Amino acid sequence: MGKKTEELPRLSVESSMKEFVSGFEGPEKSPLRSAGDLGDALNAKVAEILTKAAERCVANGRSTVRPCDL
C-alpha cells in the first residue's frame, strides 16, 4: 500500500529545514546545526504521517485527505 523509503519523493525542503533549526540557540548561545542525515529522517517522518493520514481518509470513505486525518 505505502511506498518504500527509497522510492519516496522529497517531501520537505532541506534548506528550509536547516534555516528553521538554526533559528534555535544551542547551549553556547550559537545557532543549532543540522546533521547531514536529518533531511532524510524528516522526509521519512513526513511520509509516515501522510501514509497514516491517507489510510485514515480511506477508512472513513473519503477520497480527500483533510487536516483532521493528520
MOBEL-V402023 format. One record per backbone hydrogen bond with DSSP energy under -0.5 kcal/mol. NH is the residue of the N-H (numbers start at 1). CO is the residue of the C=O. If there is no record, write none. Layout:
BEGIN
nh=NH co=CO
nh=NH co=CO
END
This chain:
BEGIN
nh=7 co=4
nh=8 co=5
nh=11 co=9
nh=14 co=12
nh=17 co=13
nh=18 co=14
nh=19 co=15
nh=20 co=16
nh=21 co=17
nh=22 co=18
nh=23 co=20
nh=24 co=21
nh=26 co=30
nh=29 co=26
nh=32 co=21
nh=32 co=24
nh=38 co=35
nh=41 co=37
nh=42 co=38
nh=43 co=39
nh=44 co=40
nh=45 co=41
nh=46 co=42
nh=47 co=43
nh=48 co=44
nh=49 co=45
nh=50 co=46
nh=51 co=47
nh=52 co=48
nh=53 co=49
nh=54 co=50
nh=55 co=51
nh=56 co=52
nh=57 co=53
nh=58 co=54
nh=59 co=55
nh=60 co=56
nh=61 co=58
nh=62 co=57
nh=69 co=66
nh=70 co=67
END
